[in-house]
Amino acid sequence: MDEQTRNNPARNNPGNYVTVEIYDQLYHLSGQDTVHIRELAAVVDAKMRAVAAQGRTADSLRVAVLAALNLADELSQATSADLQLGHARAANLRGLLDEVLEKD
């Protein structure tokens, strides 16, 4: 097996592989939904570039870790907001159910 084939598994099985570029590096990834993988890679690339643009570090590993922390924070905030909305809806439904039961 030549070096290019070993470094790029898509050459062996092109069906489930996609090549993406994140922060000027190529990654050969596999997955069911290649469009979704490309979208995720674009988000990661944008977040890494935003972190790097702040100029705090040039080390790509540090940029990746800071980008990951930013993405984790965004996910945490979104999950928390969804949970709060779910609790509010449940409380509203309990109130409506109580009203209906009191009428009988």
Sequence and secondary structure as in RCSB ss.txt:
>XXXX:A:sequence
MDEQTRNNPARNNPGNYVTVEIYDQLYHLSGQDTVHIRELAAVVDAKMRAVAAQGRTADSLRVAVLAALNLADEL
SQATSADLQLGHARAANLRGLLDEVLEKD
>XXXX:A:secstr
  HHHHH GGGT TTSEEEEEETTEEEEEE S HHHHHHHHHHHHHHHHHHHHTTS   HHHHHHHHHHHHHHHH
HHHHHHHHHHHHHHHHHHHHHHHHHHHH 
